[in-house]
Amino acid sequence: MQILIDDQELKDALKRLAEHASDLTPVMQEIGNLLQNETELSFERQRSPAGRPWTPAKKKRGLTLIDSGRLSHSFGYDAAKDSVAMGTNLVYAPIHHFGGRAGRGKRTVLPARPFMPVEDGSLTDATKEAILEMMADYLAGS
């Protein structure tokens, strides 16, 4: 016995899905916006995207890592058809995010104050969930 199904509607839907998935630029832009917003919120909340409070800086005034606002407003992203890159061009950003020795002779030890939604080499769980939801919504719209 042989059954032949000619379901043009299903074929058309699969074709639309394949075309939609071949250029993910719109959803990559959404993801870049999410990453940038989460980073900027870290500075406002004074805590990592995972919710851990930052070690306060010994400053006379203001918030930790916010003096001129240059670092907190320096992040941008570049979305492509299958990827998104987010970061800053400020050379001092990594030492503040990851912590470590800084200054003349590397005598000052700065604590890690993660501001990007990446900790321990992975995206935070909440960020992963949000991205997966964005991707599912985007592909469902094809």
C-alpha positions in Angstrom: 0.0 0.0 0.0 1.3 3.5 -0.8 -0.2 6.8 0.2 0.8 9.9 -1.6 0.1 13.2 0.2 0.4 16.3 -1.8 0.0 19.0 0.8 1.0 22.3 -0.9 0.2 24.3 2.2 2.7 22.3 4.3 5.4 22.6 1.5 4.8 26.4 1.3 5.1 26.7 5.1 8.4 24.8 5.2 9.7 26.9 2.3 8.8 30.1 4.2 10.5 28.8 7.4 13.7 28.0 5.5 13.7 31.4 3.9 13.0 33.1 7.2 15.8 31.2 9.0 18.3 32.0 6.3 18.5 35.6 7.4 18.1 36.1 11.1 19.1 39.7 11.1 15.9 41.0 12.6 16.0 38.7 15.6 19.8 39.3 15.9 19.0 43.0 16.3 16.5 42.2 19.0 19.1 40.1 20.8 21.7 42.8 20.5 19.2 45.3 22.0 18.5 42.9 24.8 22.2 42.4 25.6 22.9 46.2 25.5 19.8 46.9 27.7 20.8 44.3 30.3 24.4 45.7 30.4 23.1 49.2 30.9 20.7 48.1 33.6 23.6 46.6 35.5 25.1 50.0 36.0 21.7 51.4 37.2 21.1 48.5 39.5 24.7 48.3 40.7 24.6 44.5 40.4 25.5 41.8 37.8 22.9 40.7 35.3 22.6 37.5 37.4 21.6 39.7 40.4 24.8 39.7 42.5 25.5 43.1 44.1 28.7 44.8 43.1 31.4 45.5 45.7 31.0 49.2 46.3 33.9 51.4 45.2 35.6 53.6 47.7 34.5 56.8 46.1 33.7 60.2 47.4 30.5 60.5 45.4 28.3 58.8 42.9 27.7 55.2 42.0 30.2 52.4 41.5 31.6 52.4 37.9 29.7 55.5 37.1 31.7 58.7 37.2 31.3 60.3 33.8 29.0 57.6 32.4 31.4 56.9 29.6 31.7 53.2 30.4 28.0 52.6 31.0 27.1 54.2 27.7 29.9 52.8 25.6 28.3 49.5 24.6 26.9 48.8 21.2 26.2 45.8 19.0 26.5 44.6 15.4 23.8 42.3 14.2 24.4 40.0 11.1 22.2 37.4 9.4 23.4 34.6 11.8 25.2 36.3 14.7 25.4 39.3 17.0 28.4 40.9 18.6 28.2 43.2 21.5 30.9 45.1 23.4 32.8 48.3 24.0 36.0 49.8 22.7 37.1 51.0 26.1 40.3 49.3 27.1 39.5 49.5 30.8 36.2 47.7 30.5 37.6 44.1 31.0 39.4 44.9 34.2 36.1 46.2 35.7 34.0 43.3 34.4 36.4 40.5 35.4 38.4 42.1 38.1 42.2 41.8 38.6 45.3 43.8 39.2 45.5 47.4 37.8 47.3 50.6 38.1 51.0 51.4 38.3 52.9 48.3 39.1 49.6 46.4 39.2 49.4 47.1 42.9 45.6 47.9 43.0 43.3 44.9 43.1 39.9 45.6 41.6 37.0 43.2 42.4 35.0 41.7 39.5 31.9 43.7 38.8 30.2 41.9 35.9 28.0 44.2 33.9 27.6 42.2 30.7 25.1 39.3 30.8 28.0 36.8 30.6 29.4 35.2 33.7 31.8 32.2 33.9 32.0 32.1 30.1 28.3 31.6 29.5 25.2 33.8 29.1 23.1 34.1 32.3 20.2 31.7 32.5 17.7 34.5 32.2 19.4 35.9 29.1 19.5 32.4 27.5 15.8 32.0 28.1 14.9 35.4 26.7 17.0 34.7 23.6 15.4 31.3 23.0 12.0 32.9 23.4 12.9 35.6 20.8 14.2 33.0 18.4 11.1 30.8 18.8 8.8 33.8 18.3 10.7 34.9 15.2 10.6 31.5 13.6 7.0 31.0 14.5 6.2 34.2 12.6 7.4 32.7 9.3 
